[in-house]
Amino acid sequence: MVDADEIASFKHRGSSGPAEMPFTPQHFELARGDVETLLPCLREVPLRKAFNGLMSYAPDGFPLIGPIRSKPGLWVTI
């Protein structure tokens, strides 16, 4: 969890934007291990881009989700 006061503005965060935080490999290890257990073929696949991104939630505690207008059929969580 990130306190709202810790989220930098675009001016202070630069091109990565306010929702991207520095990558911390130790926080990723558990998730990577779970992925490798479920999908063994990914064990030898290196990360192409590593980042920590903040995920927004609606007041009901669920993530924001919706379609991408320029890509019919593609939905993302924000």
LINZI-V953393 format. One line per field, one symbol per residue. ss: DSSP state (A for helix, B for strand, O for the rest). phi: phi as a letter, one per 30 degrees, with the letter a starting at -180 (. if undefined). psi: psi as a letter, one per 30 degrees, with the letter a starting at -180 (. if undefined). A space follows every 50 residues. Layout:
ss = ???
phi = ???
psi = ???
This chain:
ss = OOOAAAOOOAAAAAAAOOOBBOOOAAAAAAAAAAAAAAOAAAOOOOOOOO OBBOOOBOOOOOBOBBBOOOOOOOBBBO
phi = .bdedddddedcciddiddccddbeddcedddddddddbedcecddddbc accdcdbdedjcddbadcedbeiccbcc
psi = kkkeffjlleeffafflffklkkjefffeeeeeeeeeeifffegklkekk lkkkkkklfgfllkklljefikfkklk.
